[in-house]
Amino acid sequence: MGKDLFDNHLFAREVFELADEALGFSLSKMCFSGSEEDLQLTANTQPAILAASVATFRAMKADGYPEPDYVAGHSLGEYSALVASGVLDLSDAVRTVRKRGTYMQEAVPVGVGAMAAILGADLATVEQACTDAATGQVCSPANINSPKQVVIAGDSEAVDRACELLKERGAKRAIRLNVSAPFHCELMTGAQERLAGDLKQLDYGSFAMPIVSNVDAAVNGDETIVADRLTRQVSSPVKWLQSIETLIANDVDTFVEVGPGKVLSGLVKQINRDVRIFNVENAESLGNTKDTL
């Protein structure tokens, strides 16, 4: 993850070096040659993806890409977006998301919680099924990704019940996800409380460009409320669908996904097929996307 840009771009290499220094161990080595087992630990995954995403963004900036009008990120990606906007210091962000990953992993014993992707059912149908399936447990939408893709989270038994109900009510598929914890639901309240103290201690810079926040899908250019938004994000659903709709309503017609993978590009395409969508994740796409833009 990120090795191609590390090898080929000075500014990307500097990001990984800063991340290694901030964490006190070689995150870069873990990203480039570490075991899958280590990388899959949430406390490692989160800083690794953040470092790779910020490295990509800084390589883009150094190569003369135009400044974005807005930034946004999905869950962990909101931290990368805040670093890109100048609000969060990279070292602070890397240390914070490592703690975030630890807190989220420790909030719920392994096996107690679960997540499932629901395909082909609208949000209202998913919400009602979660309510009907809860029966005293937790079950709720966790990632509102597109008009026909919602991820749910909560107690394992309740998630299973919701999946069965949704199949009965017309969902095309209900797929249990291989995740280490039930993120973005009420079961994360303990993690949220722990993270709140860390977020209050950080220094927040001014926005170079505004962000659309996960918790409310609203444009924000006020650094004084960032800690609150990031705190609430831990146990609140990620409103990605609504965030993209907000950006389009603000005349955004070009989206560039920055960092590993193309998942968000696919979700944006599901939301609106009329916008232009690009991704940058390595040296090849760094050059190709710039040429196309």
C-alpha positions as CSV (number, residue, x, y, z in Angstrom):
1,M,0.0,0.0,0.0
2,G,1.6,3.3,-1.2
3,K,5.0,1.8,-2.1
4,D,4.8,2.9,-5.8
5,L,4.4,6.5,-4.8
6,F,7.0,6.2,-2.0
7,D,9.5,4.9,-4.5
8,N,8.7,7.5,-7.2
9,H,7.8,10.7,-5.4
10,L,9.7,12.8,-2.8
11,F,6.6,14.3,-1.3
12,A,4.9,10.9,-0.8
13,R,8.1,9.6,0.8
14,E,8.1,12.5,3.2
15,V,4.6,11.6,4.4
16,F,5.5,8.0,5.3
17,E,8.7,9.2,7.0
18,L,6.6,11.7,9.1
19,A,4.1,8.9,9.9
20,D,6.9,6.5,11.0
21,E,8.3,9.2,13.3
22,A,4.9,10.1,14.8
23,L,4.1,6.5,15.6
24,G,7.5,5.4,16.8
25,F,7.6,2.4,14.5
26,S,7.9,1.8,10.8
27,L,4.4,2.1,9.5
28,S,5.9,2.3,6.0
29,K,7.6,-1.1,6.3
30,M,4.3,-2.6,7.5
31,C,2.5,-1.1,4.5
32,F,5.1,-2.3,2.0
33,S,6.2,-5.6,3.3
34,G,4.2,-6.4,6.4
35,S,1.9,-9.4,6.9
36,E,-1.8,-9.2,6.0
37,E,-2.5,-10.2,9.5
38,D,-0.8,-7.1,10.9
39,L,-2.3,-4.8,8.4
40,Q,-5.8,-6.1,9.0
41,L,-5.6,-5.0,12.7
42,T,-7.8,-1.8,12.9
43,A,-5.2,0.1,14.9
44,N,-2.7,-0.5,12.0
45,T,-5.2,-0.3,9.1
46,Q,-6.4,3.2,9.9
47,P,-3.0,5.0,10.0
48,A,-1.8,3.0,7.0
49,I,-4.7,4.1,4.8
50,L,-4.4,7.7,6.1
51,A,-0.7,7.9,5.3
52,A,-1.2,6.4,1.9
53,S,-4.0,8.8,1.1
54,V,-2.2,11.9,2.3
55,A,1.0,10.8,0.5
56,T,-1.1,10.6,-2.7
57,F,-2.7,14.0,-2.2
58,R,0.7,15.7,-1.5
59,A,2.1,14.1,-4.6
60,M,-0.8,15.5,-6.6
61,K,-0.3,18.9,-5.1
62,A,3.4,18.9,-5.9
63,D,2.6,17.8,-9.5
64,G,0.4,20.8,-10.1
65,Y,-3.1,19.5,-9.7
66,P,-5.7,22.2,-9.3
67,E,-6.8,22.9,-5.7
68,P,-10.1,21.2,-4.9
69,D,-13.1,23.3,-4.1
70,Y,-14.2,20.8,-1.4
71,V,-12.9,17.8,0.4
72,A,-14.8,14.8,1.8
73,G,-13.9,11.4,3.2
74,H,-15.8,8.2,4.1
75,S,-15.4,7.4,7.8
76,L,-11.6,7.2,8.4
77,G,-11.2,9.1,5.1
78,E,-12.6,12.2,6.8
79,Y,-9.3,12.5,8.7
80,S,-7.3,12.3,5.4
81,A,-9.6,15.0,4.0
82,L,-9.0,17.2,7.1
83,V,-5.2,16.8,6.7
84,A,-5.6,17.8,3.0
85,S,-7.6,20.8,4.0
86,G,-5.0,22.0,6.4
87,V,-7.1,21.6,9.5
88,L,-5.3,18.5,11.0
89,D,-1.6,18.1,11.3
90,L,-0.4,14.9,9.7
91,S,1.4,13.6,12.8
92,D,-1.6,14.4,15.0
93,A,-3.9,12.7,12.6
94,V,-1.8,9.5,12.3
95,R,-1.5,9.2,16.1
96,T,-5.2,9.9,16.6
97,V,-6.5,7.4,14.1
98,R,-4.3,4.7,15.6
99,K,-5.9,5.4,18.9
100,R,-9.3,5.5,17.2
101,G,-8.7,2.0,15.7
102,T,-7.7,0.7,19.1
103,Y,-10.7,2.2,20.9
104,M,-13.1,0.9,18.2
105,Q,-11.6,-2.6,18.3
106,E,-11.8,-2.7,22.1
107,A,-15.3,-1.3,22.4
108,V,-17.1,-4.7,21.6
109,P,-15.8,-8.2,22.2
110,V,-15.0,-10.2,19.1
111,G,-18.1,-12.0,17.8
112,V,-20.6,-9.8,19.7
113,G,-21.2,-7.3,16.9
114,A,-21.5,-7.6,13.2
115,M,-22.0,-5.6,10.0
116,A,-23.8,-6.5,6.8
117,A,-24.1,-4.8,3.4
118,I,-27.7,-4.5,2.1
119,L,-28.1,-4.2,-1.7
120,G,-31.2,-3.2,-3.6
121,A,-33.2,-1.8,-0.7
122,D,-33.9,1.9,0.0
123,L,-32.9,3.6,3.2
124,A,-36.5,3.7,4.6
125,T,-36.9,0.0,4.1
126,V,-33.5,-0.7,5.8
127,E,-34.3,1.6,8.7
128,Q,-37.6,-0.1,9.4
129,A,-36.1,-3.6,9.2
130,C,-33.4,-2.6,11.6
131,T,-36.0,-1.3,14.0
132,D,-38.1,-4.5,13.7
133,A,-35.1,-6.7,14.2
134,A,-33.5,-5.0,17.2
135,T,-35.9,-6.4,19.9
136,G,-33.8,-4.8,22.7
137,Q,-30.5,-5.1,20.9
138,V,-28.6,-2.6,18.6
139,C,-29.2,-2.7,14.9
140,S,-29.1,0.4,12.6
141,P,-27.7,1.8,9.4
142,A,-24.0,2.4,9.6
143,N,-22.9,3.5,6.1
144,I,-25.5,5.1,3.8
145,N,-23.4,4.6,0.7
146,S,-25.8,5.0,-2.2
147,P,-29.5,4.8,-3.0
148,K,-29.3,1.0,-3.2
149,Q,-26.4,0.2,-0.8
150,V,-26.7,0.6,2.9
151,V,-24.4,-1.1,5.5
152,I,-26.0,-2.0,8.8
153,A,-24.3,-2.7,12.2
154,G,-25.1,-3.8,15.7
155,D,-25.4,-6.9,17.8
156,S,-24.7,-10.0,15.7
157,E,-28.1,-11.7,16.3
158,A,-30.0,-8.5,15.5
159,V,-28.0,-8.0,12.3
160,D,-28.8,-11.5,11.2
161,R,-32.5,-10.9,11.9
162,A,-32.4,-7.7,9.9
163,C,-30.8,-9.5,7.0
164,E,-33.6,-12.1,6.9
165,L,-36.3,-9.4,7.1
166,L,-34.7,-7.4,4.3
167,K,-34.5,-10.4,2.0
168,E,-38.2,-11.0,2.7
169,R,-38.9,-7.3,2.0
170,G,-37.2,-7.3,-1.4
171,A,-33.5,-6.6,-0.9
172,K,-31.4,-8.2,-3.6
173,R,-28.7,-9.3,-1.3
174,A,-27.8,-9.1,2.4
175,I,-24.1,-9.9,2.9
176,R,-22.4,-10.3,6.3
177,L,-19.1,-8.4,6.2
178,N,-15.7,-9.7,7.4
179,V,-15.0,-6.8,9.8
180,S,-13.4,-6.8,13.3
181,A,-16.1,-4.7,15.0
182,P,-19.6,-3.1,14.4
183,F,-18.5,0.4,13.4
184,H,-20.8,3.5,13.3
185,C,-23.5,2.3,15.6
186,E,-24.5,2.7,19.3
187,L,-22.1,-0.1,20.3
188,M,-19.3,2.3,19.6
189,T,-20.3,4.7,22.3
190,G,-17.5,3.6,24.6
191,A,-14.9,4.2,21.8
192,Q,-16.5,7.6,21.1
193,E,-16.1,8.7,24.7
194,R,-12.5,7.7,24.8
195,L,-11.7,9.4,21.5
196,A,-13.4,12.6,22.5
197,G,-10.7,13.4,25.0
198,D,-7.9,12.9,22.5
199,L,-9.7,15.1,19.9
200,K,-10.1,17.9,22.4
201,Q,-6.4,18.1,22.9
202,L,-5.5,18.7,19.2
203,D,-4.8,22.0,17.6
204,Y,-6.9,22.7,14.6
205,G,-5.8,24.9,11.7
206,S,-8.0,27.0,9.4
207,F,-9.7,25.4,6.4
208,A,-7.9,25.9,3.0
209,M,-11.1,24.4,1.5
210,P,-14.3,23.3,3.2
211,I,-15.3,19.8,4.0
212,V,-18.6,17.9,3.9
213,S,-18.8,16.1,7.2
214,N,-20.0,12.5,7.6
215,V,-22.4,13.1,10.5
216,D,-24.6,15.7,8.9
217,A,-23.6,15.8,5.2
218,A,-23.2,19.6,5.6
219,V,-20.5,21.9,4.3
220,N,-18.2,23.0,7.1
221,G,-15.5,25.6,7.1
222,D,-15.4,26.2,10.8
223,E,-12.4,24.5,12.5
224,T,-13.9,25.0,16.0
225,I,-16.6,22.3,15.4
226,V,-14.3,19.7,13.8
227,A,-13.7,17.8,17.1
228,D,-17.4,17.5,17.7
229,R,-18.1,16.2,14.2
230,L,-15.3,13.6,14.5
231,T,-16.4,12.6,18.0
232,R,-20.0,12.0,16.9
233,Q,-18.9,10.2,13.7
234,V,-17.7,7.2,15.8
235,S,-21.2,6.0,16.7
236,S,-23.2,7.8,13.9
237,P,-23.9,6.6,10.4
238,V,-21.7,7.8,7.6
239,K,-24.0,9.8,5.3
240,W,-22.0,9.3,2.1
241,L,-25.0,9.4,-0.2
242,Q,-26.2,12.7,1.3
243,S,-22.6,14.1,1.3
244,I,-22.3,13.5,-2.5
245,E,-25.7,15.0,-3.0
246,T,-24.6,18.1,-1.0
247,L,-21.5,18.5,-3.2
248,I,-23.5,18.1,-6.4
249,A,-26.0,20.7,-5.1
250,N,-23.0,23.0,-4.7
251,D,-22.2,22.6,-8.4
252,V,-19.4,20.0,-8.0
253,D,-19.3,18.0,-11.3
254,T,-15.8,16.4,-11.0
255,F,-14.7,13.9,-8.2
256,V,-11.2,12.6,-7.7
257,E,-10.8,9.7,-5.3
258,V,-7.4,9.9,-3.6
259,G,-5.7,6.9,-2.0
260,P,-5.9,3.1,-2.2
261,G,-8.8,1.6,-4.2
262,K,-11.8,2.7,-6.3
263,V,-14.7,1.9,-3.9
264,L,-15.8,5.5,-3.5
265,S,-15.6,6.1,-7.2
266,G,-18.1,3.2,-7.6
267,L,-20.4,4.6,-5.0
268,V,-20.4,8.1,-6.6
269,K,-21.2,6.5,-9.9
270,Q,-24.2,4.8,-8.3
271,I,-25.4,8.1,-6.9
272,N,-25.0,10.2,-10.1
273,R,-23.8,9.0,-13.5
274,D,-23.5,12.5,-14.9
275,V,-20.5,13.6,-12.9
276,R,-16.9,13.0,-13.9
277,I,-15.0,10.5,-11.6
278,F,-11.3,9.9,-11.4
279,N,-9.0,8.1,-8.9
280,V,-5.3,8.6,-8.0
281,E,-3.6,5.8,-6.1
282,N,-0.2,5.2,-7.7
283,A,2.4,6.8,-10.0
284,E,0.6,5.7,-13.2
285,S,-2.8,7.1,-12.2
286,L,-1.1,10.2,-10.8
287,G,0.0,11.1,-14.3
288,N,-3.0,9.8,-16.2
289,T,-5.6,11.6,-14.2
290,K,-3.7,14.9,-14.4
291,D,-3.5,14.6,-18.2
292,T,-7.2,13.9,-18.4
293,L,-8.2,16.7,-16.1
